[in-house]
Amino acid sequence: MNDPLARATSNAPPVLGEGCTQRYDPQALSPEDGTEFADAAELWRKLQQDQHPPTNSDKQK
């Protein structure tokens, strides 16, 4: 290996869209890309609950 920086490179997954709507192609992502987050739904529920504390009507349910 002649270039010592050549081993420190990575490649981004393919993208869809342009500009503000650009996003990674979900079909091209895999767990090796760091896309596996099993507790995402639980975290989202907790964050939503923290932002909106239960009101009196919610407590009666």
VMD Tcl script that builds the backbone (N, CA, C; Angstrom):
set m [mol new atoms 183]
animate dup $m
set s [atomselect $m all]
$s set {name element resname resid chain x y z} {
  {N N MET 1 A 0.856 -1.172 0.000}
  {CA C MET 1 A 0.000 0.000 0.000}
  {C C MET 1 A 0.904 1.238 0.000}
  {N N ASN 2 A 0.803 2.022 -1.041}
  {CA C ASN 2 A 1.646 3.208 -1.179}
  {C C ASN 2 A 1.070 4.414 -0.449}
  {N N ASP 3 A -0.246 4.570 -0.485}
  {CA C ASP 3 A -0.889 5.731 0.131}
  {C C ASP 3 A -1.423 5.338 1.506}
  {N N PRO 4 A -0.858 5.865 2.612}
  {CA C PRO 4 A -1.322 5.466 3.953}
  {C C PRO 4 A -2.753 5.902 4.258}
  {N N LEU 5 A -3.273 6.898 3.549}
  {CA C LEU 5 A -4.640 7.347 3.784}
  {C C LEU 5 A -5.670 6.504 3.029}
  {N N ALA 6 A -5.247 5.690 2.100}
  {CA C ALA 6 A -6.169 4.888 1.297}
  {C C ALA 6 A -6.937 3.893 2.163}
  {N N ARG 7 A -6.374 3.434 3.232}
  {CA C ARG 7 A -7.061 2.453 4.079}
  {C C ARG 7 A -8.065 3.108 5.024}
  {N N ALA 8 A -8.076 4.411 5.112}
  {CA C ALA 8 A -8.965 5.115 6.034}
  {C C ALA 8 A -10.187 5.686 5.328}
  {N N THR 9 A -10.587 5.083 4.233}
  {CA C THR 9 A -11.733 5.602 3.492}
  {C C THR 9 A -12.954 4.732 3.719}
  {N N SER 10 A -14.100 5.327 3.525}
  {CA C SER 10 A -15.365 4.589 3.595}
  {C C SER 10 A -16.260 5.106 2.480}
  {N N ASN 11 A -17.270 4.349 2.174}
  {CA C ASN 11 A -18.203 4.735 1.123}
  {C C ASN 11 A -19.603 4.852 1.701}
  {N N ALA 12 A -20.273 5.939 1.367}
  {CA C ALA 12 A -21.659 6.125 1.813}
  {C C ALA 12 A -22.577 5.245 0.969}
  {N N PRO 13 A -23.695 4.799 1.541}
  {CA C PRO 13 A -24.648 4.022 0.754}
  {C C PRO 13 A -25.270 4.879 -0.345}
  {N N PRO 14 A -25.868 4.261 -1.347}
  {CA C PRO 14 A -26.528 5.020 -2.418}
  {C C PRO 14 A -27.652 5.890 -1.854}
  {N N VAL 15 A -27.927 6.988 -2.537}
  {CA C VAL 15 A -28.968 7.915 -2.093}
  {C C VAL 15 A -30.075 8.028 -3.133}
  {N N LEU 16 A -31.240 8.457 -2.669}
  {CA C LEU 16 A -32.398 8.734 -3.516}
  {C C LEU 16 A -32.740 10.207 -3.368}
  {N N GLY 17 A -33.296 10.791 -4.394}
  {CA C GLY 17 A -33.732 12.185 -4.325}
  {C C GLY 17 A -32.589 13.162 -4.485}
  {N N GLU 18 A -32.959 14.441 -4.434}
  {CA C GLU 18 A -31.982 15.513 -4.588}
  {C C GLU 18 A -32.256 16.612 -3.585}
  {N N GLY 19 A -31.237 17.358 -3.257}
  {CA C GLY 19 A -31.383 18.519 -2.385}
  {C C GLY 19 A -31.953 18.167 -1.032}
  {N N CYS 20 A -33.001 18.886 -0.619}
  {CA C CYS 20 A -33.611 18.699 0.702}
  {C C CYS 20 A -34.283 17.337 0.860}
  {N N THR 21 A -34.639 16.707 -0.248}
  {CA C THR 21 A -35.331 15.417 -0.161}
  {C C THR 21 A -34.373 14.238 -0.306}
  {N N GLN 22 A -33.075 14.508 -0.353}
  {CA C GLN 22 A -32.094 13.440 -0.511}
  {C C GLN 22 A -32.035 12.589 0.752}
  {N N ARG 23 A -32.019 11.271 0.571}
  {CA C ARG 23 A -31.972 10.344 1.694}
  {C C ARG 23 A -31.288 9.065 1.223}
  {N N TYR 24 A -30.805 8.286 2.196}
  {CA C TYR 24 A -30.194 7.006 1.839}
  {C C TYR 24 A -31.262 6.063 1.315}
  {N N ASP 25 A -30.891 5.244 0.358}
  {CA C ASP 25 A -31.800 4.258 -0.221}
  {C C ASP 25 A -32.052 3.169 0.822}
  {N N PRO 26 A -33.288 3.047 1.345}
  {CA C PRO 26 A -33.555 2.053 2.389}
  {C C PRO 26 A -33.306 0.620 1.930}
  {N N GLN 27 A -33.462 0.356 0.629}
  {CA C GLN 27 A -33.229 -0.992 0.107}
  {C C GLN 27 A -31.744 -1.355 0.126}
  {N N ALA 28 A -30.877 -0.353 0.122}
  {CA C ALA 28 A -29.441 -0.598 0.077}
  {C C ALA 28 A -28.821 -0.678 1.474}
  {N N LEU 29 A -29.572 -0.284 2.515}
  {CA C LEU 29 A -29.027 -0.278 3.870}
  {C C LEU 29 A -29.074 -1.673 4.484}
  {N N SER 30 A -28.128 -1.940 5.359}
  {CA C SER 30 A -28.060 -3.234 6.038}
  {C C SER 30 A -27.579 -3.009 7.471}
  {N N PRO 31 A -27.636 -4.033 8.322}
  {CA C PRO 31 A -27.134 -3.882 9.688}
  {C C PRO 31 A -25.667 -3.447 9.740}
  {N N GLU 32 A -24.884 -3.796 8.717}
  {CA C GLU 32 A -23.482 -3.372 8.685}
  {C C GLU 32 A -23.349 -1.857 8.553}
  {N N ASP 33 A -24.404 -1.196 8.058}
  {CA C ASP 33 A -24.400 0.261 7.928}
  {C C ASP 33 A -24.826 0.945 9.225}
  {N N GLY 34 A -25.160 0.169 10.234}
  {CA C GLY 34 A -25.599 0.752 11.498}
  {C C GLY 34 A -27.066 1.116 11.495}
  {N N THR 35 A -27.877 0.415 10.707}
  {CA C THR 35 A -29.290 0.760 10.590}
  {C C THR 35 A -30.177 -0.032 11.539}
  {N N GLU 36 A -29.649 -0.977 12.263}
  {CA C GLU 36 A -30.460 -1.804 13.155}
  {C C GLU 36 A -30.572 -1.112 14.518}
  {N N PHE 37 A -31.778 -0.731 14.882}
  {CA C PHE 37 A -32.018 -0.090 16.172}
  {C C PHE 37 A -33.317 -0.655 16.721}
  {N N ALA 38 A -33.196 -1.779 17.380}
  {CA C ALA 38 A -34.363 -2.529 17.845}
  {C C ALA 38 A -35.213 -1.743 18.841}
  {N N ASP 39 A -34.633 -0.844 19.605}
  {CA C ASP 39 A -35.378 -0.119 20.630}
  {C C ASP 39 A -35.890 1.240 20.149}
  {N N ALA 40 A -35.915 1.461 18.847}
  {CA C ALA 40 A -36.345 2.755 18.313}
  {C C ALA 40 A -37.791 3.076 18.689}
  {N N ALA 41 A -38.686 2.108 18.587}
  {CA C ALA 41 A -40.102 2.361 18.898}
  {C C ALA 41 A -40.278 2.723 20.370}
  {N N GLU 42 A -39.585 2.031 21.238}
  {CA C GLU 42 A -39.687 2.326 22.672}
  {C C GLU 42 A -39.111 3.708 22.983}
  {N N LEU 43 A -37.995 4.061 22.376}
  {CA C LEU 43 A -37.406 5.384 22.582}
  {C C LEU 43 A -38.350 6.468 22.091}
  {N N TRP 44 A -38.946 6.265 20.917}
  {CA C TRP 44 A -39.881 7.257 20.361}
  {C C TRP 44 A -41.070 7.444 21.306}
  {N N ARG 45 A -41.627 6.350 21.843}
  {CA C ARG 45 A -42.753 6.437 22.764}
  {C C ARG 45 A -42.356 7.222 24.016}
  {N N LYS 46 A -41.182 6.935 24.556}
  {CA C LYS 46 A -40.726 7.617 25.765}
  {C C LYS 46 A -40.507 9.108 25.497}
  {N N LEU 47 A -39.906 9.437 24.372}
  {CA C LEU 47 A -39.677 10.846 24.055}
  {C C LEU 47 A -40.989 11.601 23.878}
  {N N GLN 48 A -41.965 10.975 23.227}
  {CA C GLN 48 A -43.264 11.609 23.052}
  {C C GLN 48 A -43.965 11.784 24.389}
  {N N GLN 49 A -43.840 10.807 25.255}
  {CA C GLN 49 A -44.459 10.872 26.579}
  {C C GLN 49 A -43.820 11.980 27.414}
  {N N ASP 50 A -42.489 12.130 27.311}
  {CA C ASP 50 A -41.783 13.171 28.053}
  {C C ASP 50 A -42.173 14.567 27.576}
  {N N GLN 51 A -42.461 14.718 26.290}
  {CA C GLN 51 A -42.836 16.028 25.750}
  {C C GLN 51 A -44.260 16.406 26.101}
  {N N HIS 52 A -45.127 15.419 26.236}
  {CA C HIS 52 A -46.540 15.667 26.497}
  {C C HIS 52 A -46.962 14.898 27.746}
  {N N PRO 53 A -46.768 15.490 28.936}
  {CA C PRO 53 A -47.170 14.786 30.148}
  {C C PRO 53 A -48.674 14.500 30.130}
  {N N PRO 54 A -49.108 13.397 30.734}
  {CA C PRO 54 A -50.532 13.050 30.728}
  {C C PRO 54 A -51.376 14.135 31.390}
  {N N THR 55 A -52.524 14.420 30.792}
  {CA C THR 55 A -53.458 15.371 31.374}
  {C C THR 55 A -54.402 14.611 32.295}
  {N N ASN 56 A -55.271 15.319 32.988}
  {CA C ASN 56 A -56.231 14.677 33.892}
  {C C ASN 56 A -57.132 13.701 33.148}
  {N N SER 57 A -57.553 14.059 31.919}
  {CA C SER 57 A -58.427 13.160 31.156}
  {C C SER 57 A -57.679 11.893 30.746}
  {N N ASP 58 A -56.362 11.984 30.500}
  {CA C ASP 58 A -55.571 10.804 30.158}
  {C C ASP 58 A -55.393 9.884 31.362}
  {N N LYS 59 A -55.312 10.459 32.548}
  {CA C LYS 59 A -55.106 9.656 33.754}
  {C C LYS 59 A -56.348 8.846 34.111}
  {N N GLN 60 A -57.532 9.296 33.699}
  {CA C GLN 60 A -58.774 8.605 34.057}
  {C C GLN 60 A -59.015 7.373 33.199}
  {N N LYS 61 A -58.325 7.241 32.096}
  {CA C LYS 61 A -58.525 6.109 31.182}
  {C C LYS 61 A -58.055 4.823 31.775}
}
mol reanalyze $m
mol bondsrecalc $m
mol representation Tube
mol addrep $m
